[in-house]
Amino acid sequence: MNSLYQEIQTAKNQQRKLLAILLDPDKLSVASIGLLFDKINQSPATHVFVGGSSFEGNHLNELIKILKTQTTLPILLFPGNPEQISEQAHGILFLQLLSGRNPEYLIEHQVNAVPILEKTQLEVISTGYILIESGSETAVEKVSQTKPLSRYNFDYAAQTAKAGEFIGNKLIYLEAGSGAQKAVPLGMITAVAQRISVPLIVGGGIRSRQAIEEAFTAGADLVVIGTAFESDPTFFD
Ligand code: 1GP
């Protein structure tokens, strides 16, 4: 079987666009998730991401266990810290916050996660995570105590993404922050996509199907939808 990463790479090479629904365990109970299964399965989503910047992770295993019985989509963890690791998922975006200058989110959490990850079968996918300013302070900024990159300096964002690729990141995640007022500018998506050769994930503040298409056209290989689906599960109907 191909690895999750190989599948993402193949999709990029074939220009087949990917879509992830992001589920935040903080906002979901084991009881409420049942209502979303049909909507997830009927949607064009190719992946489910599970994570958030602040949750405690208590019911994470249970949530993913149930999710796995109801969907065949690959489930990737999108963790804010090592507490948010569940062996029940298929893989993990092993994030490095490249836009910030806080060593805790560049290496400390990663080191602490190793003994946990070594006990699991999770596919670990090195991901450079770049937060772009989006109109107001986002949860990621608060939690990581870092500043996002300017939304006007496309070249610096692309340079940062390329540094991630040179470091060895296998994916770059360009992020406006969950519930962002303004999504990542399309011109910045293009500038980053043209500069890197690894697959590009884009998310944060994308609220319409047109905005998803525009992000794809600009160069995103995988778009993440969280808030829009969470607040309206009929989003993809
Ligand atoms: C957050 O990119 C994701 O990390 C999704 O953002 O909740 O704004 O869709 P939204």
Boltz pocket constraint, residues with backbone or C-beta under 6 A from the ligand:
constraints:
  - pocket:
      binder: B
      contacts: [[A, 22], [A, 175], [A, 176], [A, 177], [A, 178], [A, 179], [A, 180], [A, 202], [A, 203], [A, 204], [A, 205], [A, 206], [A, 224], [A, 225], [A, 226], [A, 227], [A, 228]]
      max_distance: 6.0
